[in-house]
Amino acid sequence: MFKNCVFVPINVIIAWAGIWRALGGCSVRVVLLGPPGSGKGTCAKIIGELYNVPVITTGDMLRAAVAMSTPLGVTAKGYMDRGELVPDDLVNVFVEERLSEPDAKNGFILDGYPRSPRQAETLERVLKKSGKRLDHVLHVVLEDEIIIDRLSRRRSCPKCGSIYHLHYKPPKEDGKCDICATELIQRNDDKEDVIRRRLEVYREKTQPLLDFYQKREKIKVIRGDIDLKELPAFLKWILEDCG
Ligand code: AP5
């Protein structure tokens, strides 16, 4: 009965599945939740590279708008400098636009969005409209004192968005981005009083989302201080193998 069938070894199937995913043939839609400085951006970049999907970081998009003094940037600046959330309506509009771009068709990593129940409802509506759903909601956790210490020593590249830490992930050349050699900056909102306010705002406005997603999706909790060298393999395991 199997006379005309071609048998393909299982290791060949697994290898092809990896190549297919790397080429964007498999979709992955991920939301990263977690307090400021827990490591969402670091995880988002790794997952984006692993699955060849765009990373959509609302904080970076807003900082770009501030740098260009667009109408959104002018309004957003005050909120960001104080550590408050930018109003939902403004953020929802530009995230909806970004998700409609062709590169987000086969998946995306949302870093820093949604951040309030209204934003989560908007995301749900946008995905439903196109018959899609989230594959994973990752909750990155870390203690406040570690966060404060970390953020005060974070440096980032204003051009390509690469993230560094003076101790855990220093740039190869002092003050310069490894990827594009741009001068690294310290963010305006990485001052201790503003970091503390961002943590309060997170608890008040974003933490209720954990309930929202617990009811709809399975949240996976990960610690934000896993060794950076082991993080890519760990994230792959969390997203693919761990139930
Ligand atoms: P945003 O830019 O999103 O900042 P955030 O949420 O406060 O998060 P951060 O970027 O500070 O931290 P992270 O968790 O990404 O950590 P990272 O990977 O960099 O938002 C900024 C502002 O924009 C908000 O306050 C708000 O005003 C506005 N905004 C943005 N989105 C909005 C929205 N949806 N609605 C309304 N307003 C919005 O890591 C931190 C440091 O730790 C780095 O130095 C990194 O190298 C290091 N590190 C990371 N992981 C590890 C590890 N495993 N081991 C050792 N070091 C590590």
Boltz pocket constraint, residues with backbone or C-beta under 6 A from the ligand:
constraints:
  - pocket:
      binder: B
      contacts: [[A, 34], [A, 35], [A, 36], [A, 37], [A, 38], [A, 39], [A, 40], [A, 41], [A, 42], [A, 43], [A, 58], [A, 59], [A, 60], [A, 62], [A, 76], [A, 79], [A, 80], [A, 81], [A, 83], [A, 84], [A, 85], [A, 86], [A, 87], [A, 88], [A, 91], [A, 111], [A, 112], [A, 113], [A, 114], [A, 115], [A, 119], [A, 150], [A, 151], [A, 153], [A, 154], [A, 155], [A, 163], [A, 164], [A, 165], [A, 166], [A, 168], [A, 169], [A, 189], [A, 198], [A, 223], [A, 224], [A, 225], [A, 226], [A, 227], [A, 228], [A, 231]]
      max_distance: 6.0
